Amino acid sequence: MFIATNRIKVKTGYGDTLESMFKARGAVQDHPGFISFELWKMRNTPEHEEFLVVTHWETEEHHHAWTRSDAFRSAHAGGPPDFLLGPGEFHTYDVAHRLEGVARAAE
């Protein structure tokens, strides 16, 4: 499994706007190899609001295909909003180990 993350900082008061933007996008969920998307909001950041976009993919190649797709370009059209505090910090990971708890297994 391949994980891609993007740390995004926004001006205080714009977190709800960023959340709404991500909720309005849905094209990624139909892309081959896509497993899941999460938007994490950091706690206790009074000087700004900070989020971590976390996507899970079957392979790195699936993620790269997404970033080269028309759907990706459409989702990112218009350039970055003016409430972003600089560019995002993009990182990638491979899952080295995964353990699920009893609550997850019961789903």
C-alpha positions as CSV (number, residue, x, y, z in Angstrom):
1,M,0.0,0.0,0.0
2,F,1.2,3.5,-0.9
3,I,0.4,6.6,1.1
4,A,0.6,10.2,-0.1
5,T,0.3,13.1,2.3
6,N,0.1,16.9,1.9
7,R,0.4,19.2,4.9
8,I,-1.6,22.4,4.3
9,K,-1.7,25.5,6.4
10,V,-4.5,28.1,6.1
11,K,-5.2,31.4,7.6
12,T,-7.2,31.2,10.9
13,G,-10.9,31.2,10.2
14,Y,-10.6,29.4,6.8
15,G,-10.5,25.8,8.0
16,D,-14.2,25.3,7.3
17,T,-13.7,26.6,3.8
18,L,-10.9,24.2,3.1
19,E,-12.9,21.3,4.5
20,S,-15.9,22.2,2.3
21,M,-13.6,22.3,-0.8
22,F,-12.4,18.8,-0.1
23,K,-15.9,17.5,0.6
24,A,-17.1,18.9,-2.7
25,R,-14.5,16.9,-4.6
26,G,-15.4,13.3,-5.4
27,A,-13.5,12.4,-8.5
28,V,-10.7,10.6,-6.8
29,Q,-12.9,7.9,-5.3
30,D,-13.6,6.4,-8.7
31,H,-10.0,6.4,-9.8
32,P,-8.4,3.0,-10.2
33,G,-6.2,2.0,-7.3
34,F,-7.7,4.5,-4.9
35,I,-8.3,3.1,-1.4
36,S,-9.2,6.0,0.9
37,F,-9.0,9.7,1.6
38,E,-8.8,11.4,5.0
39,L,-8.5,15.1,5.9
40,W,-6.9,15.4,9.3
41,K,-7.1,18.7,11.3
42,M,-4.4,19.5,13.7
43,R,-5.4,20.5,17.2
44,N,-4.2,23.6,19.1
45,T,-2.7,25.7,16.3
46,P,-3.7,29.3,17.3
47,E,-1.5,31.1,14.7
48,H,-3.1,29.3,11.7
49,E,-5.2,26.2,10.9
50,E,-3.3,23.1,9.8
51,F,-4.5,20.0,7.9
52,L,-3.0,16.8,6.6
53,V,-4.4,15.3,3.5
54,V,-3.9,11.5,3.6
55,T,-4.6,9.3,0.6
56,H,-4.1,5.5,0.5
57,W,-3.4,3.8,-2.9
58,E,-2.9,0.2,-4.0
59,T,0.4,1.3,-5.6
60,E,2.5,4.3,-6.3
61,E,1.8,4.0,-10.0
62,H,-2.0,4.4,-9.2
63,H,-1.2,7.6,-7.4
64,H,0.9,8.9,-10.2
65,A,-1.8,8.1,-12.7
66,W,-4.3,10.1,-10.6
67,T,-1.9,13.1,-10.5
68,R,-1.7,13.0,-14.3
69,S,-5.4,12.6,-14.9
70,D,-7.9,15.1,-16.3
71,A,-9.9,14.7,-13.1
72,F,-6.9,15.7,-10.9
73,R,-6.3,18.8,-13.1
74,S,-10.0,19.7,-12.9
75,A,-10.0,19.4,-9.1
76,H,-7.0,21.7,-8.8
77,A,-8.0,24.2,-11.5
78,G,-8.0,27.9,-10.8
79,G,-4.8,27.9,-8.7
80,P,-4.5,27.9,-5.0
81,P,-6.9,29.9,-2.8
82,D,-5.5,33.1,-1.3
83,F,-6.1,31.8,2.3
84,L,-3.3,29.2,1.9
85,L,-0.2,30.0,3.9
86,G,2.4,28.9,1.3
87,P,2.7,25.7,-0.7
88,G,1.8,22.3,0.8
89,E,4.4,19.9,2.1
90,F,4.0,16.6,0.1
91,H,5.4,13.3,1.4
92,T,5.0,9.7,0.4
93,Y,5.1,6.5,2.5
94,D,4.9,2.7,2.1
95,V,3.0,0.8,4.8
96,A,5.6,-1.2,6.6
97,H,3.2,-2.8,9.1
98,R,-0.5,-2.5,9.8
99,L,-2.5,-3.8,12.8
100,E,-6.3,-3.6,13.1
101,G,-8.1,-3.6,16.5
102,V,-11.2,-5.5,17.5
103,A,-13.4,-2.5,16.8
104,R,-12.2,-2.3,13.2
105,A,-12.5,-6.0,12.6
106,A,-16.1,-6.0,13.7
107,E,-17.2,-3.6,10.9
